[in-house]
Amino acid sequence: LEQYSEQDAFLGIAELISLTPDAGRVMGAHAITGLTRAAYLRAGIAPNSVLDVTAPSGSMKTTYTPLLVQPYHRDEEIKPETRLNSSHRFIEDILHDNCEFTTVIDDLHTAESRAIRRKNEEAKEEITRRIGDDTGRGRMAGNKAVQQNPQGNAIFLGEYQTGIQSTAARGLIINFAKPDGRQLVKFQREPHIISTF
């Protein structure tokens, strides 16, 4: 395991954010609210929030975002936890289990099939509303009704923006500028810089 000083970690996270500074600053702050969740809860605030990261295909958002916001399990492959074509129940379970860090959900893309595109949009809208309202789906466990509320933050990655009216108000949309891939490789090779921070 690589050993990094506090200064190495600070300079590392600052450099990673600087690769796409507008989006990087917002995503970094978003992740920190999850890591400091206990302090928010003591203050009576549940830090459940949604970011919509929008950029064309090939912009490296799927590579960059997990590198910045997922500080744990750095010895494993760093990638989005799930995709919009997963079941709502599966996504909700991940959000509940990942309450102290940010869940990255891929992939709102311009599918050729209108049915696939609409299904992904509906999943994104439903999960966004559940996080924003702090209300999960009710279900039966044996003969007992239970409701597991989503916890923690989520980042949706997509090629275009969705949501109108009240759904749009439940998330913050940020445009993502493509980082320099050559510099990004450094953080793929040295992932523990971020977890040290």
Disulfide bonds with the S-S distance in Angstrom:
none
